[in-house]
Each structure stands twice: as structure tokens, then as C-alpha cells.
């Protein structure tokens, strides 16, 4: 591998897309002869012809097509890493944290991100993750951390910070029979069709979002899955379904076609957390956890697993609740 240059692989990938030496050379900013040299050098190193060239057309051999399919993902990953590093350098950031979130990010979290950049020269790249897939992107290394709802019982994940717990409310359409109530009881959920997060989340996590039964054991119906909070709100407003949300989401998403009613009798409140892979506990993540503690109070950085949390405040950091 030390004799194979990235330029040779890049050249073959571009040629496989263009199937024309002239156009490939133009994209790469080199001469046509240089394209031929790079491809020939790669063929010699692998020991098989990769490109078939005639007077009329250029095509990949069967070996060439298979090799491109195998090497393209690795090349794209390498190229993306290079571009991220160059972008951080241009912005003067020593490091960038890739952080996922559910739903919304509120003022306190944004302030923690600003302080992370100012005090530690660490930038934050944000991406919304599917509502029903809270852990996958972090476990696979596509994200450095995520702000998701508890519980988290994954051996490979650390709960770095727990946001204050929040009340859970029932979101229903404005014309729903429960919309005019001041409060509802968890037993009344048995008569509804609750939306649930759709994805690869563990069963224990999904059950915490949408209980399978009421406290007395009556089954709760849940026929429709959602991948984003906004999708859920749109379905609720349509009048056929209901959704459990946290109080901050209700306060930050006022809609005339929807009402949010407090629910009594649920076993647990909603609580968000900052999580990361235990094996990759970078100092920057611990620094972010301390900054969130400054904004919200509470225990700050901690080991994975159940633990207490501070008193609730009006706004929590992120997520649907």
C-alpha cells in the first residue's frame, strides 16, 4: 500500500465516472497522458488490467469495476476527513466535535457551544439524528456525541451530562376531546393512538418514550412511527393521533392547531442527556459537559448509568421529550 498513491485511486474513480480520458484529465487538472500513467501504475501494482481502452470507447474491466466499488467508500471517507480538517484550519478551530440532537436546541445549549469555541477553540458541527435512532451514529463513530433522551443502558456509551428532568405533556389536535382539559391521567392514554419513534432504538428506550401499557396494565395503541419531531407534530395536528412531548417543546412550538395537556400518573419524567462513546472520551467532551453544568447546574460529568439530576428549569437543552 505504501507504493499506491491516493492520486492513482482518485484518477481511477474519476475515470470510472467519466469513461473518457480527456474529461477525466480536465476534472483532475492534469494531462491525458498523466491519467494514462496513473492508471497504468495502479494496474502494475495490483497486477491486473483495470481499464479497457479502444479507439471508440473506454470501459472498466470486470476487475476494475469491482475494485472501484470496493475502494470508493474508503476514498470518500478519507477525502471527507481531509476536507473537515482543512475547514477547521480555515476557521481557526483546533478541533471539531460532531454532535447530534433530536428536535430542537435551545439558548442554553447554544451558549455552551459558544463558550466551547471561545475558551477551548473547539467548533461544533450539528446534525439532527432520526428520532428513533438515538445511539447508532455515536456507536458507529459518525458522531462524537449526541443529545438524546434517557434512559441509556449501553455498555459502550457514557452519559456525560444529564439535563434537568421535565414534565411530559400530551399533544393532541385543537379539536380533540382532550384538548380543553387542564390535565389528563395516564390511564386515559389507553383510548388513544400514540405516535412512537421509528428506528433501531433498543426496546427499553422506545418503551420509555411510549409506554406499552397504562399504570393499571391497559394496552396503549401505537400504530404509527415517526422519524422527526416535526413529522409527529404535523400528524397530531391532523387530528388522528396523539404524541407525548416534554414541556420545553410545547413552550417553544406554539401552534394554533394543537394543544398540549399535562399528564399525571406516568412513571418517569422526560430527561435529556449528553452521551458519547466510552472508549473515545476526548477532553473536549468533558469540557462541553462542564459548560452545560455552568448553564443548567446539576452533577455535570458522570459515569454511565442511572443517576440523579438537578431541579427542573423552564427550558431544557434539546429534544422532543
C-alpha positions in Angstrom: 0.0 0.0 0.0 2.9 2.4 0.6 3.6 2.3 -3.2 0.0 3.2 -4.1 -0.7 6.9 -4.3 -4.1 8.4 -3.4 -3.9 10.2 -6.8 -3.9 6.9 -8.6 -7.1 5.8 -6.8 -8.7 9.2 -7.3 -7.8 9.0 -11.0 -9.4 5.6 -11.5 -12.6 6.7 -9.7 -12.9 9.8 -11.8 -12.2 7.8 -15.0 -14.9 5.3 -14.0 -17.4 8.1 -13.8 -16.4 9.9 -17.0 -15.3 6.9 -19.1 -13.3 9.4 -21.1 -9.6 10.2 -20.6 -9.9 13.8 -21.7 -12.8 14.6 -19.4 -11.1 12.8 -16.5 -8.0 14.8 -17.1 -9.9 18.0 -17.1 -11.6 17.2 -13.8 -8.3 16.2 -12.2 -6.4 19.2 -13.6 -3.8 17.1 -15.3 -2.9 16.0 -18.9 -4.4 13.0 -20.6 -1.0 11.3 -20.6 -0.8 11.7 -16.8 -4.2 10.0 -16.5 -2.9 7.1 -18.5 0.3 7.0 -16.4 -1.6 6.9 -13.1 -3.9 4.2 -14.2 -1.1 2.1 -15.6 0.9 2.4 -12.4 -2.1 1.3 -10.4 -2.6 -1.7 -12.7 1.0 -2.7 -12.3 0.8 -2.5 -8.6 -2.4 -4.6 -8.4 -1.3 -7.0 -11.2 -4.4 -6.9 -13.4 -5.9 -4.7 -16.1 -8.5 -2.3 -14.7 -9.4 -0.2 -17.8 -10.2 -1.4 -21.2 -9.5 1.2 -23.9 -10.3 1.0 -27.6 -10.4 3.6 -30.3 -14.1 4.1 -29.7 -14.7 3.7 -26.0 -13.3 3.5 -22.5 -14.7 1.0 -20.0 -13.8 -0.7 -16.8 -12.9 -4.4 -16.9 -14.7 -6.7 -14.5 -11.8 -6.5 -12.1 -11.7 -2.7 -12.5 -15.4 -2.3 -11.7 -15.2 -4.5 -8.6 -12.1 -2.6 -7.4 -13.8 0.7 -7.8 -16.8 -0.5 -5.8 -14.5 -1.7 -3.0 -12.2 1.3 -2.8 -14.7 4.2 -3.3 -16.1 4.2 0.2 -12.6 4.3 1.8 -11.5 7.1 -0.6 -14.6 9.1 0.1 -14.1 8.8 3.9 -10.5 9.9 3.5 -11.5 12.8 1.3 -14.2 13.9 3.8 -11.8 13.8 6.7 -9.3 15.9 4.7 -12.0 18.5 3.9 -13.1 18.7 7.5 -9.6 19.2 8.7 -9.0 21.9 6.1 -12.2 23.6 7.0 -11.3 23.6 10.7 -7.9 25.1 9.9 -9.5 27.8 7.8 -11.9 28.7 10.7 -9.1 28.6 13.2 -10.6 25.7 15.2 -8.2 23.3 16.8 -10.8 20.6 16.9 -14.4 20.0 15.8 -17.0 18.0 17.7 -19.7 16.3 15.7 -22.8 16.4 17.8 -26.3 15.0 17.0 -29.6 16.1 18.5 -33.3 15.4 18.5 -35.9 18.1 17.9 -34.5 21.5 18.9 -31.6 23.1 20.5 -32.3 26.0 22.9 -30.5 29.0 24.1 -28.5 27.5 27.0 -27.0 24.8 24.8 -26.1 27.3 22.1 -24.4 29.4 24.7 -22.4 26.4 25.9 -21.3 25.8 22.3 -20.2 29.4 22.0 -18.2 29.1 25.2 -16.6 25.9 24.0 -15.3 27.7 20.9 -14.2 30.8 22.9 -12.5 29.1 25.8 -11.2 25.8 24.2 -11.1 26.7 20.4 -13.4 23.7 19.7 -16.0 24.1 17.0 -19.3 22.2 16.9 -20.8 20.6 13.8 -24.5 19.9 14.5 -26.7 17.3 12.8 -30.3 16.2 13.6 -30.5 12.4 14.1 -33.5 10.3 13.4 -35.9 10.3 16.4 -35.9 6.5 16.7 -32.2 6.0 16.3 -30.6 7.8 19.3 -27.4 5.7 19.7 -26.3 4.3 16.3 -24.4 7.3 14.8 -22.4 7.7 18.0 -21.7 4.0 18.3 -20.6 3.8 14.7 -18.3 6.8 15.1 -20.2 9.1 12.7 -20.8 11.4 15.6 -18.6 12.3 18.6 -21.6 12.8 20.9 -25.4 13.2 20.9 -28.1 14.9 23.0 -30.8 12.3 23.4 -33.4 11.2 25.9 -32.7 8.8 28.7 -32.5 6.0 29.6 -29.2 4.9 28.2 -28.2 1.3 29.2 -25.5 0.7 26.5 -22.1 -0.6 27.8 -20.2 1.3 25.2 -21.8 4.7 26.0 -21.1 7.2 28.7 -23.7 9.6 30.0 -21.6 12.7 30.3 -24.3 15.2 31.4 -27.9 14.9 32.5 -30.1 17.9 31.8 -32.8 18.8 34.3 -35.9 16.5 34.1 -39.1 17.9 32.5 -42.8 17.2 32.7 -44.4 15.2 29.9 -47.4 16.5 28.1 -49.9 15.0 25.7 -50.1 16.8 22.3 -53.5 16.5 20.6 -55.2 18.4 17.8 -57.1 21.6 18.8 -60.4 19.9 18.1 -59.6 16.7 20.1 -62.0 15.9 23.1 -59.0 16.1 25.4 -57.7 19.5 24.1 -59.9 21.5 26.5 -58.8 19.6 29.6 -56.4 21.1 32.2 -54.9 17.7 32.9 -55.2 14.1 31.8 -54.3 10.9 33.6 -52.0 8.2 32.2 -54.9 5.7 32.2 -56.7 7.8 29.5 -53.8 7.0 27.1 -55.4 3.6 26.5 -58.1 5.3 24.4 -55.6 7.0 22.1 -53.2 6.1 19.2 -49.8 7.4 20.3 -47.0 8.1 17.8 -43.8 6.3 18.5 -40.2 6.9 17.3 -39.3 4.7 14.4 -35.8 3.3 14.1 -33.3 0.9 15.5 -33.5 2.1 19.2 -33.5 -0.6 21.9 -36.9 -1.7 23.1 -36.3 -0.3 26.6 -35.7 3.2 25.1 -38.8 3.1 22.9 -40.9 1.8 25.8 -39.7 4.8 27.8 -40.9 7.2 25.1 -44.3 5.5 24.6 -45.4 3.2 27.4 -46.8 -0.1 26.1 -49.5 -0.1 28.9 -51.1 2.3 31.4 -50.1 2.0 35.1 -53.1 -0.4 35.6 -51.9 -2.6 32.6 -54.3 -1.5 29.9 -52.6 -1.6 26.5 -51.7 1.6 24.8 -52.1 1.6 21.0 -49.3 2.9 18.8 -49.7 2.2 15.1 -47.5 4.9 13.5 -43.8 5.6 13.7 -42.1 9.0 13.1 -38.5 9.9 12.4 -38.6 13.6 13.3 -40.5 15.8 15.8 -41.9 18.0 13.1 -43.4 14.9 11.4 -45.1 14.0 14.6 -46.5 17.5 15.2 -47.9 17.5 11.7 -49.7 14.2 12.3 -51.0 15.3 15.6 -52.4 18.5 14.1 -54.2 16.3 11.5 -56.4 15.1 14.4 -56.0 11.3 14.2 -53.1 10.7 16.6 -51.5 12.0 19.8 -47.9 12.3 21.0 -46.1 12.6 24.3 -43.8 15.6 24.4 -41.8 17.4 27.0 -42.8 20.8 28.4 -40.0 22.8 26.7 -41.0 21.5 23.3 -44.6 22.6 23.9 -43.5 26.0 25.1 -41.1 26.6 22.2 -43.5 25.2 19.5 -46.8 27.1 19.9 -49.4 26.1 17.3 -53.0 27.1 16.9 -54.0 23.7 15.6 -52.6 21.8 18.6 -52.9 21.7 22.3 -50.5 20.2 24.9 -52.1 18.9 28.1 -50.1 17.8 31.3 -50.2 14.1 32.0 -50.5 12.7 35.5 -49.5 9.2 36.5 -46.6 8.5 34.2 -43.8 6.5 35.8 -41.0 8.9 34.7 -40.4 12.4 33.5 -38.6 13.3 30.4 -34.8 13.8 30.7 -32.2 14.6 28.1 -28.5 13.7 28.3 -25.2 14.3 26.5 -23.7 10.9 25.6 -20.5 9.7 23.9 -18.5 6.5 23.3 -16.7 5.5 26.5 -13.7 4.4 24.5 -13.3 7.8 22.9 -13.9 10.1 25.8 -12.0 13.2 24.4 -11.2 16.0 26.8 -13.3 18.3 24.6 -16.4 16.3 25.5 -15.7 16.6 29.2 -15.2 20.4 28.7 -18.6 20.6 27.0 -20.2 18.7 29.9 -18.7 21.3 32.3 -20.0 24.2 30.3 -23.5 22.6 30.2 -23.3 22.3 34.0 -22.5 26.0 34.2 -25.6 26.8 32.2 -28.0 24.3 33.9 -26.4 23.3 37.2 -26.6 19.6 38.2 -23.9 17.0 38.7 -22.1 17.6 35.4 -19.7 14.9 34.0 -20.6 11.5 35.4 -20.2 7.8 34.7 -22.8 5.9 32.6 -25.8 4.5 34.2 -28.7 5.8 36.3 -28.1 8.8 38.4 -29.9 11.8 39.9 -30.3 15.1 38.3 -30.8 18.7 39.3 -34.1 20.6 39.7 -36.0 21.3 36.5 -35.9 24.7 34.9 -38.2 26.2 32.3 -36.1 25.3 29.3 -34.1 22.1 28.7 -31.4 21.8 26.1 -32.7 19.7 23.3 -35.1 17.1 22.1 -38.7 16.2 21.9 -39.2 15.0 25.4 
